[in-house]
Amino acid sequence: MVNLISMYQQWSRFYH
């Protein structure tokens, strides 16, 4: 599930 990881990375970036 690479898509999930990609979204997680984007969220993490936005979150921080």
FIVORO-226890 format. One record per atom (N, C-alpha, C, O): x, y, z; residue in three letters. Coordinates in steps of 0.1 Angstrom, whole numbers, plus 2048, in hexadecimal, padded with zeros to 3 digits. Layout:
BEGIN
XYZALA/...
//
This chain:
BEGIN
8087F4800MET/800800800MET/80980D800MET/80A81480AMET/80F80F7F5VAL/81881B7F4VAL/8108287F4VAL/8148327FAVAL/8048277EFASN/7FB8337EFASN/7F98387FDASN/7F9844800ASN/7F682F806LEU/7F4833814LEU/80083A81ALEU/7FF844820LEU/80C834817ILE/81883A81CILE/81A848816ILE/81E85281DILE/81784980ASER/818857803SER/80F86180ASER/81386C80DSER/80385D80CMET/7FA866813MET/7FE869821MET/7FE875826MET/80385F828TYR/808861835TYR/81486B836TYR/81487483ETYR/81D86A82CGLN/82887382BGLN/823881829GLN/82888B82FGLN/81A883820GLN/81489081DGLN/80D89682AGLN/80F8A282DGLN/80688E830TRP/7FF89283CTRP/809896847TRP/8088A184DTRP/81388E848SER/81D891853SER/82489E850SER/8268A7859SER/8278A1843ARG/82D8AD83FARG/8238B9842ARG/8288C3848ARG/8178B783FPHE/80D8C2842PHE/80B8C4851PHE/8098CF856PHE/80B8B9858TYR/8098B9867TYR/8148C186ETYR/8118C9876TYR/8208BE86AHIS/82B8C4870HIS/82D8D286BHIS/8368DA86FHIS/
//
